[in-house]
């Protein structure tokens, strides 16, 4: 039961802030979907041009979590110093190929001769599973 779990106020604040960025990203993804740039968010590469130092320090270690929360294949953070909004988001179709295991569109798909339909992350997982079965 949720009431039995200990409160973790710093973690709750962290995720509240992360979800605020996700809400803005979802708006950008929806505009891209309506414009025909992407079909599903998983086909997207989301770039955040960050001008605010505090936002960049917050997002950098949470980049992977934000990508997962937005359900995008790639999320790039770019630091900018020129004038403009604190964080500006742009969406483009990923240039990668769809991985048959995780379904992310990544440029590393096809780089493994043993597993040409998998991305670099999934190749590592499949090799680790195979190794564990040998032991």
Secondary structure, 3 states (H helix, E strand, C coil): CHHHCCCCHHHHHHHHHHHHHHHHHHHHHHHHHHCCCCCCHHHEEEEEEECCHHHHHHHHCCHHHHHHHHCCCEEEEEECCCCCCCEEEEEEECCCEECCCCCCEECCCCCCCCCCCCCHHHHHHHHHHHHHHHC
